[in-house]
């Protein structure tokens, strides 16, 4: 193992550029769904407020409204596939822009946890694949 010496005054190299959130990326979707899972139930919430919350919680990320909307539409599609109705996650046009309303019922929380668990597993799979492909595992 290579031994390095200390050099006083040397700046920390562990600075990271911001991550630009991409639609369809499991890391992005996980963060969006995690916030959506914690929204109040049965009341419309402006998508703009969700974007602001995401950018405040994840200061090393940059979320845009189109990316968040794409994640909401995907979540809405997943709900329709599981429950065969559109009442669970509604996306509407409000006076100040798009709004999302999440149904207030006992079935929502376990379903949201399952969605975030699935997304977390997809992220872990990508990280493992990256480690293998990049040669991190000898």
N, C-alpha and C positions, 0 to 999 in steps of 0.2 A: 504494500500500500504506500502510496506517495505521501510523504510528510511535508506539510506546508508550514511556513513560518507566519507569525502574526505580523501585520504591518499597521501600526497605529495611524488613524486618519483615513484608512481605506473605506470608502462608502460601501454600504450593504448592497450586494448584487441581486438580492431577492426582490426586486421590483418587478411587477407584472403589468403588462399593458391591459387595458380593460377588455373584457370579452364582449363582443357584439353578439347579442342574442339572435339566433336564427330560427325561423319557423321550421317545425318538424324535428328539431334537434332535441333528443331526450333530456339533455342537461337543462335546456331552456324550458321545455315543457314541465319538467319536474318542479322547477322554481315557480312557474306560473300556477300550476295546479295546487301546489302547496299553499300559495296565498289564497286561491279560490276556495280551498277546503276550509279556510278560516273566516271566510266572509260571513256576515250576518245572513240568516236565512229568510226568504220570503219578501225581501225588499230589494228594489233595483239599486245597483251600485254602478256608478260610472266607470267605464273601462279606463278612462283617463286617470281615475283615482287608483285603480289597480296598477297601472303602469307606474304611477308616482310611488306607490308603496314598494313595488319590485325594485325600482331604482334606489330607493332609500334603504331597503334591506340588504341589497347586493350592490354595494358601492363600486365593486370591481367589474360590474356588468353594466351593459347599456341595453335597456328594453325599449322597444318602440311600440306604438299602438297596433300597427299591422301584425307584428309578431305575436302580441298578446291576443289579438282577435283570432288569429289562426289557431292558437292553442285552445281558446274557448270553443271555437267551432269543432275542433277535433274532440274535445271533451263532450260536447253536445252530441256529436255523432256516436261516440261510445255509449252515452246514456241511451240514445234511441235504439241502438243495437241490443242493449241489455234489457231495457224495459218497454220497448215498443211504444213509447209516447214521447212527446216533446215538453212535458210539463216540468221535468227535472231541472233542466238548464235552459233558460230562455235568454236569447240575445235580441234586444229591441233597440229601436232608434229613439232616444230620449231627446228632450229639448236642447241639451248641450252635447249631444253625441251618443255613441253606442252605450247601452247599459246591459249588465248581466244580472239576472235574478236566479237564485238557486232555491229550489223547492225546500220548504220547511217540513220535512218528514223524517221519520226514524231511519229510513233506508238510505238517506244521502250520506251520512258520515261513514258508515262502513264501506260504501261504494267508493267514496273519495279516498279513503285509506287504501283500498285495493288499487285504485288508479295510480296513486303516488308510489305504492310498493312496486307495481309493474314498471313504472318509469325509472325508479331507483335501480331495479334489476337491469334494465336496458343500459343505464349509465355504467353500472359495474361491468357489464359485458363489454362495453366499448373500452373501458379502461384496461380490462384484462387483455383484450385483443391488441390494444396499443402497446402494452408492455411486451407481449410476445412478438409482435411485428417489428418493434423497434430494437429488439435484441436486449431488452432490460433483464430478461430471464436467461441466464447462461445455459 
